[in-house]
Amino acid sequence: MRNVGFFRSIQLKFIIIFILLLLVTIQVISAYFVRGLETELRENFEESVEASVDILQVNLKQAFSKERSDDNGESTQQQDVQTIVRVNDTADIINVQVVNMQSRIIASSDTSSNSDIDKKTTTNFINNVLRFGNEDKGNMVNRDGNRIYRRAVPIYNNENTQVGALYVEASLEQVYKQLNDINRVFLQGSILAITVSAFLGILVARTITKPIKEMRKQAQTMAREDFSQKVNVYGKDEIGQLAESFNDLNVRLKHSRALTEEERRKLSSVLSNMSDGVMATDRNGFITLINDAAGVLMNQDPEEAKGKFLLDVLQLDDNSVDISELPDSGSMIIDFSNDEEIYLIRAKFSTIADEDNDIIGFITVLSDVTEQEKIERERREFVSNVSHELRTPLTTMRSYIEALSEGAWEDRNIAPKFLSVTQKETDRMIRMVNDLLQLSRMDNRSESLQQERVDFIDFFQQVIDRFEMNVSDQIELQRDLPKEKLYVWLDKDKMAQVLDNIISNAIKYSPEGGAISFKVAKQKGNLLITVSDQGPGIPYDKVDKIFDRFYRADKARSRKLGGTGLGLAIAKEIVESHHGSIWAKSKEGKGTAILFTLPLINKKRRVN
């Protein structure tokens, strides 16, 4: 931001306003003062002239009333009048004339050779007084350009008879000279006042503009997101209150900025760690924000995707899809599958509106629904497997029951065999239904564990002892167990079921003369339990699937051995409910090892 020049600054405006206010004040005062002074001087001047006229009028009355001899009376009278005029001449009065009733000038203050004495006056101003006997006064400008005040009054004798007129001219130039001198003084005072006021205006303007400049500088600093500085407060007036408000605004902006930055980091963290992809666009559908999850789902670099058209990124045909109608659709499934694998993306659309409910952008949330599709397929396979597993024993039972109902029950050799097969298939179905119910309870978390503190080595020994009593002498059970006591929290019945399922499978698949090994080891706060056999093993690509429900590596042999296909699935659920994990290692022709972990009890930790 550029600095404001002096001629555009508020400082100059303050100075000009200050000077103008002072000039207007001086001019108003001087106008009233000079006008009043002029009126006063004029009145004083006229009163002075009137006083001189009154004196002349009295003296002339006496002169015209004085008795004289007839021989030289007129001449003597004229001399007396001339004497009166000469004696009463003042500095302000420049011309005095006495005119008789015949309009002849009989006396004048001008006694030069060019005097108008004994001449008839042609001035209407005097003749009107002679004719009508009224006093008259007024202003005029003579041939030299001087302003003149003139006065004409009638002259009476003692008999109160008009015998002539007195005409007086007085110069007003002295009055106006005084006014000019006063105006000159006012002008000089105004210049001095303007100079002083300009200096004071600069000082006053600086006291106002200095805090404003500091606030402007602070505003520029705040614009750079630096809220560490504050504006100086110079007083408690409006500027001081503005500075305090500015400092308060600085604190609030700093706090608001911190909150905004915190929310931005939270939003960035949420967007970065979301498993769902998020894309934001402007009102025209061009991407303005995209998180990493969306980039992974769409196989796009987030930085390169910014600025691209949403429909192009989603690989939708913009001729058949209108971006403004996407929020109305709610969501859609977009198929990115190829010949090798299924890949489905669900896109949910919503709008971004401003305070006037005008659409300013769109939000698109992407999620991978491929796994859901796989789960749905597994569900269908599970239903198919359950149906198949139940249908096989039911079909067998039906065949034998039909044979018995057709008369085979009478054959004492065949009937017991048929009933034995029927009973075995019935037991097999009961075990399968019980396993399914147990898995269902585990899935719904409705089956609680009755955990207790157990020495696992002693517990494991008891389970192995039970199997050792019933196993064939041709299968050897090898134990590699620690001599110390290792305590864990477990549900003994559920864990016994896990070990029963694992050991039963090992015995089923062990060849004659083979061996089953049992091993327990401590590993990073856990117990690692291993049960290994020397059976046919499992192909590498099928090892991870043996814990799936109804999965059999060798379906024909498993069914022949009476398995339900749910033992290891149940074992996995129970182990994981004990906060452990279970997995398998196997090589074809070299046997299989089932491994699982259980957390050891920390002696320093109290367990409720």
Residue pairs with C-beta under 8 A, 6 or more apart in sequence:
1 220
6 12
9 209
10 205
10 208
10 209
10 212
11 202
11 205
11 206
11 209
12 205
14 201
14 204
14 205
14 208
14 209
15 198
15 201
15 202
15 205
18 197
18 198
18 200
18 201
18 204
18 205
19 194
19 197
19 198
19 201
22 193
22 194
22 197
23 190
23 194
26 186
26 189
26 190
26 193
27 190
30 183
30 186
30 190
33 182
33 186
34 179
34 182
34 183
34 186
37 179
37 182
38 175
38 179
41 175
41 178
41 179
42 172
42 175
45 92
45 149
45 170
45 172
45 174
45 175
46 137
46 149
48 90
48 92
49 92
49 93
49 149
49 151
49 168
49 170
50 151
52 88
52 90
52 92
52 93
52 168
53 151
53 153
53 166
53 168
55 88
56 84
56 85
56 88
56 96
56 166
56 168
57 153
57 155
57 166
59 84
59 88
60 81
60 84
60 98
60 155
60 164
60 166
61 155
61 156
61 157
61 158
63 77
63 80
63 81
63 84
64 77
64 81
64 155
64 156
64 157
64 163
64 164
65 157
65 158
65 159
66 77
66 80
68 74
68 76
68 77
77 106
78 106
78 107
81 98
81 106
81 107
82 106
82 107
82 108
82 111
82 117
84 107
85 96
85 98
85 107
85 108
85 109
86 109
86 111
88 96
89 96
89 109
92 170
92 171
92 174
93 109
93 168
93 169
93 170
94 109
94 148
94 169
94 170
94 171
95 108
95 109
95 110
95 167
95 168
95 169
96 107
96 108
96 109
96 166
96 167
96 168
96 169
97 105
97 107
97 108
97 109
97 116
97 121
97 126
97 166
97 167
97 168
98 105
98 106
98 107
98 108
98 155
98 164
98 165
98 166
98 167
99 105
99 106
99 121
99 126
99 130
99 164
99 165
99 166
99 167
100 106
100 163
100 164
101 130
101 162
101 163
101 164
102 120
103 120
103 121
103 126
103 127
103 130
104 118
104 119
104 120
104 121
105 116
105 117
105 118
105 119
105 120
105 121
106 117
106 118
106 164
107 117
108 115
108 116
108 117
110 116
111 117
121 127
121 167
123 167
125 136
125 138
125 150
125 152
125 167
126 152
126 165
126 167
128 134
128 136
128 152
129 135
129 136
129 152
129 153
129 154
129 165
129 167
130 154
130 162
130 164
130 165
133 154
133 162
134 154
135 151
135 152
135 153
135 154
136 151
136 152
137 149
137 150
137 151
137 152
138 149
138 150
139 147
139 148
139 149
139 150
139 172
140 147
140 148
140 150
141 147
141 148
142 148
146 171
146 172
146 173
147 171
147 172
147 173
147 176
148 169
148 170
148 171
148 172
149 169
149 170
149 171
149 172
150 167
150 168
150 169
150 170
151 167
151 168
151 170
152 165
152 166
152 167
152 168
153 165
153 166
154 162
154 164
154 165
154 166
155 162
155 163
155 164
155 165
155 166
156 162
156 163
157 163
207 234
208 239
210 234
211 231
211 232
211 234
211 239
211 240
211 242
211 243
212 239
214 231
214 232
214 243
215 231
215 242
215 243
215 246
218 229
218 230
218 231
218 246
218 250
221 229
222 250
222 253
225 257
227 250
227 251
227 253
227 254
227 257
229 250
230 247
230 250
231 243
231 246
231 247
231 250
232 243
233 240
233 243
233 244
233 247
234 240
234 243
271 278
271 289
271 291
271 293
272 291
272 292
274 291
274 293
275 293
275 367
276 293
276 365
276 366
276 367
277 290
277 291
277 293
277 294
277 295
277 296
277 297
277 298
277 365
277 366
277 367
278 289
278 290
278 291
278 293
278 294
278 363
278 364
278 365
278 366
279 287
279 289
279 290
279 291
279 294
279 305
279 310
279 313
279 363
279 364
279 366
280 287
280 288
280 289
280 290
280 352
280 361
280 362
280 363
280 364
281 287
281 288
281 310
281 361
281 362
281 364
282 288
282 360
282 361
283 359
283 360
283 361
283 362
285 309
285 310
285 311
285 323
285 362
286 307
286 308
286 309
286 310
287 305
287 306
287 307
287 308
287 309
287 310
287 313
288 306
288 361
289 306
290 300
290 302
290 305
290 306
291 302
292 302
293 366
294 300
294 302
294 305
294 366
295 301
295 302
295 305
297 345
297 366
297 367
297 368
298 305
298 313
298 314
298 345
298 366
300 313
305 313
309 318
310 323
310 362
310 364
311 317
311 318
311 321
311 323
312 318
314 334
314 347
314 364
315 334
315 336
316 334
323 362
324 359
326 349
326 362
326 364
327 349
327 350
327 351
327 362
329 349
330 348
330 349
331 346
331 347
331 348
331 349
332 346
332 347
333 344
333 345
333 346
333 347
333 369
334 344
334 345
334 346
334 347
335 343
335 344
336 343
336 344
336 345
337 343
337 344
342 370
342 373
342 374
343 368
343 370
344 368
344 369
344 370
344 373
345 366
345 367
345 368
345 369
346 366
346 367
346 369
347 364
347 365
347 366
348 364
348 365
348 367
349 362
349 363
349 364
350 362
350 363
350 365
351 359
351 361
351 362
351 363
352 359
352 360
352 361
352 362
352 363
353 359
353 360
354 360
378 548
382 549
382 550
385 549
385 550
385 565
386 436
386 550
389 432
389 550
389 564
389 565
390 429
390 432
392 559
393 425
393 426
393 428
393 429
394 425
394 429
396 421
396 422
396 425
397 421
397 422
397 425
397 426
400 418
400 419
400 421
400 422
401 422
403 414
403 418
404 415
404 418
404 419
408 414
408 415
408 418
409 415
409 418
424 562
428 562
428 564
431 564
432 564
432 566
435 564
435 566
435 567
435 570
436 566
438 447
438 570
439 549
439 566
439 569
439 570
439 573
441 447
442 570
442 573
442 574
442 577
443 573
449 490
449 491
449 494
449 577
449 578
450 491
450 493
451 489
451 490
451 491
451 578
452 489
452 490
452 491
452 492
453 487
453 488
453 489
453 601
453 607
454 487
454 488
454 489
454 490
454 492
455 485
455 486
455 487
456 486
456 487
456 488
456 490
456 520
456 527
456 529
456 598
457 481
457 482
457 484
457 485
457 486
457 520
458 485
459 490
459 492
459 495
460 481
460 499
460 518
460 520
460 529
461 479
461 481
463 496
463 499
463 500
463 503
464 477
464 479
464 503
464 518
467 477
467 503
467 507
468 477
471 477
471 507
472 512
474 512
474 513
474 514
475 507
475 510
475 512
475 513
475 514
475 515
475 516
476 514
476 515
476 516
477 515
477 516
477 518
478 515
478 516
478 517
478 518
479 517
479 518
480 517
480 518
480 519
480 520
481 518
481 519
481 520
482 520
482 521
482 522
486 520
486 522
486 527
486 600
487 600
487 601
488 527
488 578
488 598
488 599
488 600
488 601
489 578
489 599
489 601
489 607
490 578
490 598
491 574
491 578
494 574
494 577
494 578
495 574
495 578
497 570
497 571
497 574
498 570
498 571
498 574
498 575
498 596
499 531
501 567
501 568
501 570
501 571
502 531
502 567
502 568
502 571
502 594
503 516
503 531
504 567
505 533
505 563
505 567
505 568
505 594
506 516
506 531
506 532
506 533
506 535
506 592
506 594
507 516
507 533
508 561
508 563
509 533
509 535
509 536
509 592
510 516
510 533
510 534
510 535
511 534
511 535
514 533
514 534
514 535
515 534
516 531
516 532
516 533
516 534
517 530
517 531
517 532
518 529
518 530
518 531
519 529
519 530
519 532
520 527
520 528
520 529
520 530
521 527
521 528
521 530
522 528
522 600
523 597
525 599
525 600
525 602
526 580
526 597
526 598
526 599
526 600
527 597
527 598
527 599
527 600
528 595
528 596
528 597
529 595
529 596
529 597
529 598
530 593
530 594
530 595
531 593
531 594
531 595
532 591
532 592
532 593
532 594
533 591
533 592
533 593
534 590
534 591
535 591
535 592
536 554
536 588
536 589
537 586
537 587
537 588
537 589
537 590
537 591
537 592
538 546
538 553
538 584
538 586
538 588
538 592
539 553
539 588
540 586
540 587
540 588
542 553
543 584
543 585
543 586
544 583
544 584
545 551
546 553
546 568
546 584
547 568
547 569
547 571
547 572
547 582
547 584
548 569
549 565
549 566
549 569
550 565
550 566
551 565
552 558
552 559
552 563
552 565
558 565
568 594
571 582
571 596
572 582
575 581
575 582
575 596
575 597
575 598
576 582
578 598
578 599
579 598
579 599
580 596
580 597
580 598
580 599
581 596
581 597
582 594
582 595
582 596
582 597
583 595
583 596
584 592
584 593
584 594
584 595
585 592
585 593
585 595
586 592
586 593
601 607
